[in-house]
Amino acid sequence: MTTPAFAADCSEATAGGSLKIDTACGFQGTVNGVDSGTGTQNTANLSIDPGGTLTVFWGQALAVGSLTMNGGSMVLINGSSVSIGAPLWMVDQDADGYPASTDQYIGKTPPANARRRNELVTLNTSDRNDSYHCPDGYNPDVTCNYCSTGTLSPENQEYDRFGQCPLYHLCNGSGACSLYAKKVFVSSVSYSGLLRGLSGADQKCQDLATSANLSGTWKAWLSDSTASAGGRLNHWTHWYILTDGMTKIADNWAGLTSGSLLSSINKTENGATVSAQRLIWTNTGSDGSKINTSKATTCNNWSSSLFIRNGVYGTNSQYTSAQWTNTGSDQCNRAKYLYCLEQ
């Protein structure tokens, strides 16, 4: 058996419309052709002009609205077929004009989630996230957040960025995007155990945040002998991120208190990266509970810088374990930093 020589692919300028062939070419793949019209009718004309030779290869199904021979020739390899008047379909589940793949279908009954091929923007650029689409009126958190008008609208591009809000932002219900993340930083300033109590530590975080033009209310990830960080701080239901606005450390409060973090808390209030291992006063377990319950081991409830008293600290580089907040104990006269959380 002689294997037929494959001619060049037929050039298709658009996703729909008629096509004239005046060179040697062939439709390849499984299904192809020309397509225009609506409903179940294909009105596109395929004409073969003088000098043109169309080869339909083995196994290829060719769809046309009509076929006109203007002096050219057509070769049908055994096993090929031509469908006159049948429309062409491609799957476009999210209806943005980009197909899920380059697969095409012939027939009056379309496959699921298909559109007429001539309605598409392109035939060759596959939609990267075609299955991610928004039914009418559907607008939950994280997905399908069209905020320019507060309503859903087609994106008309192949990337399917159906969430028009920036990273860690969601629709606020008023047709605009709002940040739905709480920021976290490690203080740029170190302190002895003399923090003037939990309220003093919170004020230090607030002052640092204010000086760095960070809005909101800020508190320290810190427990004393009676009050835990988990009891003092708000439990946010969305993301916790660093002050660079990009790095996520937890998906929510449950993630923050799960025993490990997604990233090191290695950014200061100004967004500067902390290169060395940084030790942080905490007296707090990874679940947010207080560790020591005596004044002697909490730097006298964070009101002492005496070397005879101790306090629990964490290490920000140990974020994959509980050591990010519970590494060991040290004397209160030795300066350490604070974790500061937006509330």
C-alpha positions as CSV (number, residue, x, y, z in Angstrom):
1,M,0.0,0.0,0.0
2,T,1.4,3.4,-0.9
3,T,1.1,6.1,1.8
4,P,-0.3,9.3,0.2
5,A,1.8,12.4,0.4
6,F,0.3,15.0,2.7
7,A,-0.2,18.4,1.1
8,A,0.1,21.7,3.0
9,D,-2.8,22.5,5.4
10,C,-5.6,24.7,3.9
11,S,-5.3,28.2,5.2
12,E,-8.3,29.5,7.2
13,A,-8.3,33.2,7.8
14,T,-11.2,33.2,10.3
15,A,-13.2,30.8,12.4
16,G,-16.1,31.0,10.0
17,G,-17.0,31.9,6.4
18,S,-16.3,30.6,2.9
19,L,-12.9,29.6,1.6
20,K,-11.3,29.5,-1.9
21,I,-8.5,27.1,-2.6
22,D,-6.1,27.8,-5.5
23,T,-3.1,25.8,-4.3
24,A,-2.5,22.2,-3.2
25,C,-3.7,21.7,0.3
26,G,-5.5,19.3,2.5
27,F,-7.7,19.3,5.6
28,Q,-6.1,17.2,8.3
29,G,-7.1,16.0,11.7
30,T,-10.3,14.2,12.3
31,V,-13.0,16.8,11.5
32,N,-12.6,20.1,9.7
33,G,-14.1,22.2,7.0
34,V,-15.8,25.6,6.6
35,D,-18.7,27.0,8.6
36,S,-21.0,29.9,8.6
37,G,-24.7,30.5,9.4
38,T,-26.8,29.8,12.5
39,G,-28.8,27.0,13.9
40,T,-28.4,23.7,12.1
41,Q,-27.5,25.2,8.7
42,N,-24.1,25.6,7.3
43,T,-24.0,28.2,4.5
44,A,-20.2,28.4,4.0
45,N,-19.0,27.7,0.5
46,L,-15.8,25.8,-0.3
47,S,-14.6,26.6,-3.8
48,I,-11.7,25.0,-5.6
49,D,-10.3,27.3,-8.3
50,P,-7.9,26.5,-11.1
51,G,-4.5,25.4,-9.8
52,G,-6.1,24.2,-6.6
53,T,-6.1,20.6,-5.4
54,L,-7.9,19.6,-2.2
55,T,-7.0,16.3,-0.6
56,V,-9.3,14.8,2.1
57,F,-7.1,12.3,3.9
58,W,-8.0,8.9,5.3
59,G,-10.3,9.2,8.3
60,Q,-10.9,12.9,7.7
61,A,-14.5,14.2,7.8
62,L,-15.0,17.4,5.8
63,A,-18.0,19.7,6.5
64,V,-19.1,22.3,4.0
65,G,-22.3,24.3,3.3
66,S,-21.8,23.9,-0.4
67,L,-18.9,22.8,-2.7
68,T,-18.1,24.6,-5.9
69,M,-15.6,23.2,-8.4
70,N,-14.2,26.1,-10.5
71,G,-11.6,24.2,-12.4
72,G,-9.6,22.7,-9.5
73,S,-9.6,19.1,-8.4
74,M,-10.4,17.2,-5.3
75,V,-9.0,13.9,-4.0
76,L,-10.8,11.7,-1.5
77,I,-8.6,9.1,0.2
78,N,-10.4,5.9,1.1
79,G,-12.1,6.3,4.5
80,S,-12.7,10.0,4.2
81,S,-16.1,11.7,3.9
82,V,-17.8,15.0,3.0
83,S,-20.9,16.3,4.7
84,I,-22.8,18.9,2.8
85,G,-24.9,21.4,4.8
86,A,-23.8,20.1,8.2
87,P,-22.6,22.7,10.7
88,L,-19.3,22.6,12.6
89,W,-19.1,22.8,16.4
90,M,-16.4,23.3,19.0
91,V,-16.7,23.0,22.8
92,D,-16.7,26.5,24.5
93,Q,-18.2,25.9,27.9
94,D,-17.6,29.4,29.3
95,A,-18.8,31.1,26.0
96,D,-15.8,33.4,25.8
97,G,-15.1,32.7,22.2
98,Y,-12.1,30.4,22.7
99,P,-12.5,26.6,22.3
100,A,-11.6,24.2,25.0
101,S,-9.5,22.3,22.4
102,T,-9.0,22.2,18.7
103,D,-11.4,19.2,18.4
104,Q,-14.3,19.9,16.0
105,Y,-17.7,18.1,15.5
106,I,-20.0,17.7,12.6
107,G,-23.8,17.4,13.0
108,K,-27.1,19.1,13.5
109,T,-27.1,18.1,17.1
110,P,-24.2,19.8,19.0
111,P,-22.2,18.1,21.7
112,A,-22.5,19.4,25.3
113,N,-21.4,23.0,25.9
114,A,-20.6,23.5,22.2
115,R,-20.9,26.6,20.1
116,R,-21.0,27.0,16.3
117,R,-17.5,27.3,15.1
118,N,-18.1,30.5,13.2
119,E,-19.0,32.2,16.5
120,L,-15.6,31.7,17.9
121,V,-12.7,34.2,18.1
122,T,-10.1,31.6,17.0
123,L,-9.8,28.0,16.1
124,N,-6.2,27.4,17.1
125,T,-5.9,29.1,20.5
126,S,-7.2,26.7,23.1
127,D,-8.9,28.0,26.2
128,R,-6.7,27.4,29.2
129,N,-9.5,27.1,31.7
130,D,-12.6,26.5,29.7
131,S,-14.3,24.5,32.5
132,Y,-14.0,27.5,34.9
133,H,-17.1,29.5,33.9
134,C,-19.8,31.4,35.6
135,P,-23.5,30.5,35.2
136,D,-25.8,33.6,35.0
137,G,-26.3,35.2,38.4
138,Y,-23.6,33.1,40.1
139,N,-21.1,35.1,42.1
140,P,-19.5,33.3,45.1
141,D,-16.3,34.2,46.9
142,V,-13.1,33.4,45.0
143,T,-14.7,32.5,41.7
144,C,-16.6,34.5,39.1
145,N,-16.1,37.9,40.7
146,Y,-17.0,40.4,38.0
147,C,-16.6,43.7,39.8
148,S,-16.4,46.4,37.1
149,T,-20.2,46.6,37.0
150,G,-21.1,44.3,39.8
151,T,-22.6,41.8,37.4
152,L,-21.3,38.9,35.3
153,S,-20.0,39.6,31.7
154,P,-18.0,37.7,29.2
155,E,-14.2,38.0,29.4
156,N,-13.6,37.3,25.7
157,Q,-10.1,36.1,26.1
158,E,-8.5,32.7,26.4
159,Y,-7.0,33.1,29.9
160,D,-10.4,33.1,31.6
161,R,-9.5,35.6,34.3
162,F,-13.1,35.5,35.4
163,G,-12.0,36.9,38.8
164,Q,-11.4,40.5,37.8
165,C,-10.2,41.4,41.3
166,P,-6.5,41.5,42.0
167,L,-4.8,38.8,44.1
168,Y,-6.4,38.4,47.5
169,H,-9.3,40.8,46.6
170,L,-12.9,39.9,46.3
171,C,-16.1,41.7,45.2
172,N,-17.4,43.8,48.0
173,G,-21.0,43.7,46.9
174,S,-20.9,47.3,45.5
175,G,-19.4,46.6,42.1
176,A,-15.8,47.0,43.3
177,C,-12.9,44.9,44.6
178,S,-11.8,45.0,48.2
179,L,-8.8,43.4,49.9
180,Y,-10.0,40.3,51.8
181,A,-6.6,39.5,53.4
182,K,-5.1,40.5,56.7
183,K,-1.5,41.5,56.7
184,V,1.2,40.2,59.0
185,F,4.7,41.4,59.6
186,V,7.7,40.8,61.9
187,S,8.7,44.0,63.6
188,S,11.8,45.9,62.4
189,V,12.5,46.9,66.0
190,S,13.6,44.4,68.8
191,Y,12.5,44.7,72.4
192,S,13.4,43.3,75.8
193,G,10.7,41.6,77.8
194,L,9.7,45.0,79.1
195,L,6.9,45.5,76.6
196,R,4.5,47.2,79.1
197,G,2.2,44.2,79.0
198,L,0.1,42.9,76.2
199,S,-1.4,46.3,75.5
200,G,2.1,47.8,75.3
201,A,3.1,45.2,72.7
202,D,-0.1,45.8,70.7
203,Q,0.7,49.5,70.7
204,K,4.2,48.9,69.4
205,C,2.7,46.9,66.5
206,Q,0.2,49.7,65.9
207,D,2.8,52.4,65.9
208,L,5.1,50.5,63.5
209,A,2.1,49.8,61.2
210,T,1.1,53.5,61.3
211,S,4.6,54.7,60.5
212,A,4.6,52.4,57.5
213,N,1.2,53.8,56.3
214,L,-0.5,50.4,57.0
215,S,-4.1,51.0,57.8
216,G,-6.3,49.1,60.2
217,T,-5.9,47.9,63.8
218,W,-2.8,45.8,64.7
219,K,-2.0,43.5,67.6
220,A,0.9,41.4,68.7
221,W,0.9,37.6,68.4
222,L,1.6,37.4,72.1
223,S,0.2,35.7,75.2
224,D,0.9,36.3,78.9
225,S,0.2,34.1,81.9
226,T,-3.6,34.6,81.7
227,A,-4.5,35.7,78.2
228,S,-3.8,33.8,75.0
229,A,-3.2,35.2,71.5
230,G,-5.9,33.0,70.2
231,G,-8.4,34.6,72.6
232,R,-7.2,38.2,72.0
233,L,-7.0,38.3,68.2
234,N,-9.7,38.2,65.6
235,H,-10.1,35.0,63.7
236,W,-10.1,36.0,60.1
237,T,-11.9,33.7,57.6
238,H,-9.8,34.6,54.6
239,W,-6.1,35.0,53.7
240,Y,-3.2,36.1,55.9
241,I,-0.5,37.7,53.7
242,L,2.8,39.5,54.3
243,T,3.2,43.2,53.7
244,D,4.5,42.7,50.2
245,G,0.9,42.0,49.3
246,M,1.9,38.8,47.4
247,T,3.1,36.2,49.9
248,K,0.5,34.1,51.6
249,I,1.2,32.6,55.0
250,A,-2.2,31.0,55.7
251,D,-5.6,30.6,54.0
252,N,-7.4,31.7,57.2
253,W,-7.3,31.5,61.0
254,A,-7.5,27.7,60.9
255,G,-4.5,27.6,58.6
256,L,-2.6,30.1,60.8
257,T,-3.1,27.9,63.8
258,S,-2.7,24.5,62.1
259,G,0.9,23.9,63.3
260,S,2.8,25.3,60.3
261,L,2.7,28.2,57.9
262,L,2.8,28.4,54.1
263,S,5.7,30.9,54.2
264,S,8.0,32.5,56.7
265,I,7.0,35.8,58.3
266,N,10.1,37.5,57.0
267,K,8.8,40.9,56.0
268,T,8.8,44.0,58.2
269,E,6.1,46.6,58.4
270,N,7.9,48.4,55.5
271,G,8.0,45.3,53.3
272,A,11.8,44.8,53.8
273,T,13.0,41.2,53.8
274,V,14.6,39.8,57.0
275,S,17.6,37.8,55.8
276,A,18.8,36.3,59.2
277,Q,16.8,34.1,61.5
278,R,14.7,36.3,63.7
279,L,13.7,35.4,67.2
280,I,10.3,36.7,68.3
281,W,8.7,36.9,71.8
282,T,5.4,34.9,71.8
283,N,4.6,32.6,74.8
284,T,2.1,31.2,72.3
285,G,1.6,27.7,70.9
286,S,1.0,27.1,67.2
287,D,-2.7,26.8,68.0
288,G,-2.8,30.2,69.5
289,S,-2.9,29.0,73.1
290,K,-0.7,30.4,75.9
291,I,2.3,28.2,76.8
292,N,3.5,29.4,80.3
293,T,1.1,30.4,82.9
294,S,3.3,32.1,85.5
295,K,4.7,35.6,85.6
296,A,8.2,34.3,86.1
297,T,8.2,32.6,82.7
298,T,6.4,35.4,80.8
299,C,8.8,38.2,81.7
300,N,6.4,39.2,84.5
301,N,3.6,39.4,82.0
302,W,5.8,41.3,79.6
303,S,6.7,44.0,82.1
304,S,10.3,43.0,83.0
305,S,13.7,43.1,81.4
306,L,15.4,41.3,84.2
307,F,17.8,38.5,83.3
308,I,16.4,36.4,86.2
309,R,13.0,36.1,84.3
310,N,12.3,34.2,81.1
311,G,9.9,34.3,78.2
312,V,9.1,31.9,75.3
313,Y,10.1,32.9,71.8
314,G,9.7,31.6,68.3
315,T,11.9,31.6,65.2
316,N,10.5,32.9,62.0
317,S,12.6,30.7,59.7
318,Q,11.0,27.6,61.2
319,Y,7.7,28.1,59.6
320,T,7.0,24.5,58.6
321,S,6.7,23.5,62.3
322,A,5.4,24.8,65.5
323,Q,8.8,26.3,66.2
324,W,7.8,29.4,64.2
325,T,6.1,30.4,67.5
326,N,7.5,28.0,70.1
327,T,11.2,27.4,69.8
328,G,12.5,27.9,73.4
329,S,12.8,30.2,76.3
330,D,15.3,33.0,77.0
331,Q,16.1,35.7,79.5
332,C,14.0,38.8,79.4
333,N,16.9,41.2,79.1
334,R,17.7,39.8,75.6
335,A,16.0,41.7,72.9
336,K,13.7,40.0,70.5
337,Y,11.1,41.0,67.9
338,L,7.3,40.8,67.6
339,Y,4.9,39.3,65.2
340,C,2.2,41.8,64.3
341,L,-1.2,40.9,62.9
342,E,-3.8,43.1,61.3
343,Q,-7.2,42.7,62.9
